[in-house]
Amino acid sequence: MSPNTEVAAYMGMPHALLKDIQYTLLNYDTYKDLSFYQHKITSDNNPNVKLPDPAENSPSRTMPRERVLICGAGVAGSILAFWLAKHDFQVVVIERSKAEQKAGQGLEIEEPALKVVKAMGILEKLNEVRTGEVGFNLVDEHSRSYGIFEVGGVSITGALELMRGDLTEVLYQSANKYINVTYRFETTIRSLRQTEEQVIVDLENRNNKTMTVEEFDLVVGADGVKSRTRELVMGSPEQLNCYKPVGAFVAYFSIPKQDQDWPYSRLCHFTNRRIIWLRPIGENSAMTSATLIHTRDDVAALRGANAAGDRLKQKEALAELYSGLGWETPRVIEQMMRAENFYSDELVQVKLQHWSHHRVVLLGDAAWAPSPFTGQGNQLAIIGAWVLAQEMSRNRSPKMAFEAYEKRLRGYVEASQEIPLRGYAPYVFNPQTAWGIWLLRTVVRLVSWMVRVFSGTALARMLPDRQQDDFDLEIEQG
Ligand SMILES: Cc1cc2nc3c(=O)[nH]c(=O)nc-3n(C[C@H](O)[C@H](O)[C@H](O)COP(=O)(O)OP(=O)(O)OC[C@H]3O[C@@H](n4cnc5c(N)ncnc54)[C@H](O)[C@@H]3O)c2cc1C
C-alpha cells in the first residue's frame, strides 16, 4: 500500500474504507515515510481524516499495542483514549449517549489536573469555551448580596470553569484525531467474559438494535457512578456495598438567561436545606445553568423517581420541594419543567476494595466518585486517566499496570474523597433553619470583608495546605 492511496482517500473515499486503509497502514513500516502526507492531510484541515501523531516516530509505533475498549466517553474516558493513542494502543471508545448529546453543567479544572490538559495541547481550546464566570455572589430572597468573591483565592469560582458538554466535546475531538482511536456512540456493553488472554465483549448498538461480539486485550470502565462495567465484572452496588450516600440530592439543568445571570454566579439558601445556584454559561449564551441542592435523605418521592429513572417524576418531586419559595425560584422551577438537559440524582460516593479485576479496570467516577461536595470529581477523572495511561504504557502485564495505577492513586483519591468539615459540609453550608441561614450569611459577610482587606489569594494562603495540590504526575517521564 503506497502513501498515494491515502492521498486518494483524502480526495473523497468513503470514511469507513479510509479508516480500514489507515488501520492497515498502521501495521506497516511504511508508516514512518508518510510524514510529507501527514503534513498535508492534518485533521485540522479535514476533521474526517485521522492520522497518526506526526510528532512521534519512535520505532515502537510500527508495532501496534494492545486493543483496548473504553466504556464511557466522559472526561475520564476521552482523556484516557487520547493518551493511550499516543502510546500506540488501539482504542475503541463506546458511549451510550448520542454524539450530539452534551449533558451536564459546570465543571472546573485546576492544578494539578491543569498540567494534564496543558500537556494535551488543548488549553487554548478550553479557554475559548470557558463560561467566563467572574465570581460568586451569595444573595438572599430579596437579591441582596451577602458577599461577592471574585474568581480565584477563596472563591468557589475557579479560573477554568467549563460546561461539561463543552469539555467532553473538546476532549472527544482531541482523542478522535488519532487513527488508532474509534468512537462508537449509542453503544453499550451487554455482557463480557474474561479469558487468560482476552476479554470477549457483547456490544449493543442502541440505535439500530444490533449486537456484535468483539475481542479486546483490556477493558476500561469509565462509565460513571452507575458503571455497568463494574456491575458486570465485580457485582452489583448492593453486593459490593460500594455506594456511600452523602445525604443530598442534586439536579442540573439550563434555563433561559436573564440580564442578572451574567457575569456572576448567584446562590440563594432556603430553609429545610434547599439551595438554588444560578451560574453563567457564557456571555453570548441564551441560557444559564441552574443547580438545585437538597441536603436531606428523607425524600421518598424523589428517591422513588430517581430509582425508576423517571424524569417527569423527578421534576415533579423537586417542584413540590421548592414550591412557595421566594427569590427567582418560580422562574427556575417553571423552566426546569421544560428543560431537556435535566439531570438529577442522589449524591453518593463510590468506595471499592479494588479498582481492577484481571483484564478489566475502572477509572473516574466508576471507581471512586467523590461527590460534588469535595469538588474533586473532575480533577480525579483527569489525573486518574493520565496515571492509568502512563502505567499501561510502562507495564506490558495488565496485572502490573493496574496494580501500579492503584498504588499511585489510592491514597490521593481517598484523601480527595474526604468531605470538608469532617463530612458535615453539606449540612453546615446548607442550613436547616432561618437562624442557621442568618448565621451562615453573617460569616460569609465577614469573610468577604476579610478578602477585601487581605485579598482572596492571601486569605487562601492562610488556610491549611490542601494535599490535593501536591500529586506527582511524573509528567516529565510521562
Ligand atoms: C449526564 C451527566 C451530567 C453531569 N453533570 C454534572 C454537573 O453538572 N456538575 C458536576 O459537578 N458533575 C456532573 N457530572 C459528573 C461529572 O461529569 C463527573 O463527576 C466527572 O467529570 C468525572 O467524570 P467520569 O468521566 O469519571 O464520569 P461521567 O462524567 O459520569 O462519564 C461517564 C460516561 O459514561 C457514559 N456511560 C455510562 N454508562 C454507560 C454504558 N453502560 N455504556 C456506555 N457509556 C456509558 C455516560 O453517558 C458518560 O458519558 C455529570 C455526569 C453525567 C454523566
The ligand as an SDF file (V2000), in Angstrom:
LIG
                    3D

 53 58  0  0  0  0  0  0  0  0999 V2000
  -25.0790   13.3720   32.2330 C   0  0  0  0  0  0  0  0  0  0  0  0
  -24.0980   13.8430   33.2820 C   0  0  0  0  0  0  0  0  0  0  0  0
  -24.1880   15.1500   33.7830 C   0  0  0  0  0  0  0  0  0  0  0  0
  -23.3070   15.5840   34.7740 C   0  0  0  0  0  0  0  0  0  0  0  0
  -23.4200   16.8630   35.2160 N   0  0  0  0  0  0  0  0  0  0  0  0
  -22.5530   17.3080   36.1580 C   0  0  0  0  0  0  0  0  0  0  0  0
  -22.6120   18.6600   36.6040 C   0  0  0  0  0  0  0  0  0  0  0  0
  -23.4250   19.4350   36.1290 O   0  0  0  0  0  0  0  0  0  0  0  0
  -21.7530   19.0610   37.5770 N   0  0  0  0  0  0  0  0  0  0  0  0
  -20.8350   18.1890   38.1250 C   0  0  0  0  0  0  0  0  0  0  0  0
  -20.0700   18.5770   39.0070 O   0  0  0  0  0  0  0  0  0  0  0  0
  -20.7320   16.9130   37.6850 N   0  0  0  0  0  0  0  0  0  0  0  0
  -21.5740   16.4540   36.7270 C   0  0  0  0  0  0  0  0  0  0  0  0
  -21.4740   15.1680   36.2870 N   0  0  0  0  0  0  0  0  0  0  0  0
  -20.4250   14.2990   36.8540 C   0  0  0  0  0  0  0  0  0  0  0  0
  -19.0440   14.6690   36.2950 C   0  0  0  0  0  0  0  0  0  0  0  0
  -19.0830   14.6840   34.8900 O   0  0  0  0  0  0  0  0  0  0  0  0
  -18.0300   13.6480   36.7810 C   0  0  0  0  0  0  0  0  0  0  0  0
  -18.0430   13.6320   38.2090 O   0  0  0  0  0  0  0  0  0  0  0  0
  -16.5780   13.9030   36.3940 C   0  0  0  0  0  0  0  0  0  0  0  0
  -16.4310   14.6470   35.2200 O   0  0  0  0  0  0  0  0  0  0  0  0
  -15.8630   12.5490   36.2520 C   0  0  0  0  0  0  0  0  0  0  0  0
  -16.1730   12.0180   35.0070 O   0  0  0  0  0  0  0  0  0  0  0  0
  -16.1960   10.4960   34.5500 P   0  0  0  0  0  0  0  0  0  0  0  0
  -15.7210   10.5170   33.1400 O   0  0  0  0  0  0  0  0  0  0  0  0
  -15.4980    9.6040   35.5090 O   0  0  0  0  0  0  0  0  0  0  0  0
  -17.7330   10.0780   34.6280 O   0  0  0  0  0  0  0  0  0  0  0  0
  -19.0110   10.6830   33.8890 P   0  0  0  0  0  0  0  0  0  0  0  0
  -18.8960   12.1350   33.6470 O   0  0  0  0  0  0  0  0  0  0  0  0
  -20.1830   10.1960   34.6410 O   0  0  0  0  0  0  0  0  0  0  0  0
  -18.9580    9.9760   32.4340 O   0  0  0  0  0  0  0  0  0  0  0  0
  -19.3450    8.6490   32.2130 C   0  0  0  0  0  0  0  0  0  0  0  0
  -19.7290    8.4970   30.7520 C   0  0  0  0  0  0  0  0  0  0  0  0
  -20.0370    7.1230   30.5170 O   0  0  0  0  0  0  0  0  0  0  0  0
  -21.2560    7.0500   29.8010 C   0  0  0  0  0  0  0  0  0  0  0  0
  -21.8760    5.7740   30.1590 N   0  0  0  0  0  0  0  0  0  0  0  0
  -22.4670    5.4480   31.3180 C   0  0  0  0  0  0  0  0  0  0  0  0
  -22.8880    4.1740   31.2820 N   0  0  0  0  0  0  0  0  0  0  0  0
  -22.5520    3.6860   30.0750 C   0  0  0  0  0  0  0  0  0  0  0  0
  -22.7120    2.4220   29.4470 C   0  0  0  0  0  0  0  0  0  0  0  0
  -23.3350    1.4120   30.0690 N   0  0  0  0  0  0  0  0  0  0  0  0
  -22.2360    2.2630   28.1800 N   0  0  0  0  0  0  0  0  0  0  0  0
  -21.6180    3.3010   27.5410 C   0  0  0  0  0  0  0  0  0  0  0  0
  -21.4530    4.5120   28.0820 N   0  0  0  0  0  0  0  0  0  0  0  0
  -21.8990    4.7000   29.3420 C   0  0  0  0  0  0  0  0  0  0  0  0
  -22.0580    8.2500   30.2510 C   0  0  0  0  0  0  0  0  0  0  0  0
  -23.0390    8.6220   29.3110 O   0  0  0  0  0  0  0  0  0  0  0  0
  -20.9650    9.3020   30.3720 C   0  0  0  0  0  0  0  0  0  0  0  0
  -20.7210    9.9750   29.1670 O   0  0  0  0  0  0  0  0  0  0  0  0
  -22.3220   14.6940   35.2910 C   0  0  0  0  0  0  0  0  0  0  0  0
  -22.2230   13.3840   34.7730 C   0  0  0  0  0  0  0  0  0  0  0  0
  -23.1000   12.9580   33.7790 C   0  0  0  0  0  0  0  0  0  0  0  0
  -22.9760   11.5420   33.2300 C   0  0  0  0  0  0  0  0  0  0  0  0
  1  2  1  0
  2  3  1  0
  2 52  2  0
  3  4  2  0
  4  5  1  0
  4 50  1  0
  5  6  2  0
  6  7  1  0
  6 13  1  0
  7  8  2  0
  7  9  1  0
  9 10  1  0
 10 11  2  0
 10 12  1  0
 12 13  2  0
 13 14  1  0
 14 15  1  0
 14 50  1  0
 15 16  1  0
 16 17  1  0
 16 18  1  0
 18 19  1  0
 18 20  1  0
 20 21  1  0
 20 22  1  0
 22 23  1  0
 23 24  1  0
 24 25  2  0
 24 26  1  0
 24 27  1  0
 27 28  1  0
 28 29  2  0
 28 30  1  0
 28 31  1  0
 31 32  1  0
 32 33  1  0
 33 34  1  0
 33 48  1  0
 34 35  1  0
 35 36  1  0
 35 46  1  0
 36 37  1  0
 36 45  1  0
 37 38  2  0
 38 39  1  0
 39 40  1  0
 39 45  2  0
 40 41  1  0
 40 42  2  0
 42 43  1  0
 43 44  2  0
 44 45  1  0
 46 47  1  0
 46 48  1  0
 48 49  1  0
 50 51  2  0
 51 52  1  0
 52 53  1  0
M  END
$$$$
